[in-house]
């Protein structure tokens, strides 16, 4: 694999392991997260 592919794979692995704390409140809405590569691109 190229260096870029290795770095992307590590980034996606790290995102997969990311712990997210959720705050709930009345009338909270959400949508399903897109594919990881799209989520990283949109940020």
PAGU-844610 format. One record per residue (C-alpha): residue in three letters; z, y, x; residue number from 1. Coordinates in Angstrom, 2 decimals. Layout:
// residues N
PT, ALA, Z, Y, X, NUM
...
This chain:
// residues 43
PT, UNK, 0.00, 0.00, 0.00, 1
PT, UNK, -0.56, 3.56, 1.07, 2
PT, UNK, 2.31, 5.93, 1.72, 3
PT, UNK, 1.61, 7.75, -1.58, 4
PT, UNK, 1.71, 4.53, -3.55, 5
PT, UNK, 4.99, 3.52, -1.91, 6
PT, UNK, 6.53, 6.91, -2.68, 7
PT, UNK, 5.34, 6.78, -6.29, 8
PT, UNK, 6.69, 3.25, -6.71, 9
PT, UNK, 10.10, 4.31, -5.34, 10
PT, UNK, 10.15, 7.36, -7.61, 11
PT, UNK, 9.34, 5.26, -10.68, 12
PT, UNK, 11.93, 2.66, -9.67, 13
PT, UNK, 14.53, 5.43, -9.31, 14
PT, UNK, 13.62, 6.87, -12.71, 15
PT, UNK, 13.97, 3.43, -14.23, 16
PT, UNK, 17.51, 3.18, -12.83, 17
PT, UNK, 18.48, 6.71, -13.88, 18
PT, UNK, 21.60, 6.83, -16.03, 19
PT, UNK, 21.31, 9.26, -18.90, 20
PT, UNK, 24.31, 10.53, -20.86, 21
PT, UNK, 23.44, 11.32, -24.45, 22
PT, UNK, 24.88, 14.16, -26.48, 23
PT, UNK, 24.75, 13.62, -30.21, 24
PT, UNK, 24.94, 16.37, -32.78, 25
PT, UNK, 23.92, 16.86, -36.41, 26
PT, UNK, 20.17, 17.29, -37.02, 27
PT, UNK, 19.28, 16.14, -33.51, 28
PT, UNK, 15.69, 14.90, -33.27, 29
PT, UNK, 13.82, 13.18, -30.49, 30
PT, UNK, 10.61, 11.40, -29.62, 31
PT, UNK, 10.02, 8.29, -27.59, 32
PT, UNK, 9.60, 8.99, -23.88, 33
PT, UNK, 5.99, 8.65, -22.72, 34
PT, UNK, 4.94, 6.31, -19.94, 35
PT, UNK, 6.91, 7.18, -16.76, 36
PT, UNK, 3.88, 8.54, -14.93, 37
PT, UNK, 3.21, 10.95, -17.81, 38
PT, UNK, 6.86, 11.95, -18.04, 39
PT, UNK, 6.89, 12.84, -14.33, 40
PT, UNK, 3.60, 14.71, -14.65, 41
PT, UNK, 4.78, 16.79, -17.65, 42
PT, UNK, 8.00, 17.98, -16.01, 43
